[in-house]
Amino acid sequence: MVTSKNIMPKIEGAIVTAEGAKNINIKTDIVNAVSAVTGLAEYKVQVFEKK
């Protein structure tokens, strides 16, 4: 008998770099999108301007 178990990693937070993230509206949209997809609280998502 073989027993198999999948263990998924727990995401603690997210860091995103994006062009245009200096614009607060774009930054907010990115935070909301990442939060919706991952289930993370918005304060656990950091967005930085890609240079």
C-alpha positions as CSV (number, residue, x, y, z in Angstrom):
1,M,0.0,0.0,0.0
2,V,1.3,3.4,-1.0
3,T,0.2,6.6,0.7
4,S,0.6,9.9,-1.0
5,K,0.1,13.4,0.5
6,N,0.5,16.8,-1.2
7,I,1.6,19.6,1.0
8,M,1.0,23.1,-0.4
9,P,3.2,25.9,0.8
10,K,1.7,28.7,2.8
11,I,2.1,32.1,1.3
12,E,3.0,34.7,4.0
13,G,3.3,37.8,1.7
14,A,4.0,39.0,-1.7
15,I,6.4,41.5,-3.3
16,V,5.7,42.8,-6.8
17,T,7.8,45.1,-9.0
18,A,6.0,46.7,-11.9
19,E,6.5,49.6,-14.3
20,G,4.0,52.4,-13.5
21,A,3.7,51.4,-9.9
22,K,4.7,54.9,-8.9
23,N,1.1,55.9,-9.8
24,I,-1.0,55.3,-6.7
25,N,-4.0,54.1,-8.8
26,I,-2.0,51.5,-10.6
27,K,-0.3,50.4,-7.3
28,T,-3.7,50.0,-5.6
29,D,-5.0,48.0,-8.6
30,I,-2.0,45.7,-8.3
31,V,-2.4,45.2,-4.6
32,N,-6.1,44.4,-5.0
33,A,-5.5,41.9,-7.8
34,V,-2.7,40.1,-5.9
35,S,-4.9,40.1,-2.7
36,A,-7.9,38.6,-4.6
37,V,-5.9,35.9,-6.3
38,T,-3.8,34.8,-3.3
39,G,-6.2,35.5,-0.5
40,L,-3.6,37.6,1.3
41,A,-4.6,40.6,3.3
42,E,-3.7,43.8,1.4
43,Y,-1.2,44.9,4.0
44,K,0.8,41.8,3.2
45,V,1.3,42.8,-0.4
46,Q,4.1,45.2,-1.3
47,V,4.4,46.9,-4.7
48,F,7.5,48.7,-5.9
49,E,8.4,50.7,-9.0
50,K,10.4,48.7,-11.5
51,K,13.3,50.8,-12.7
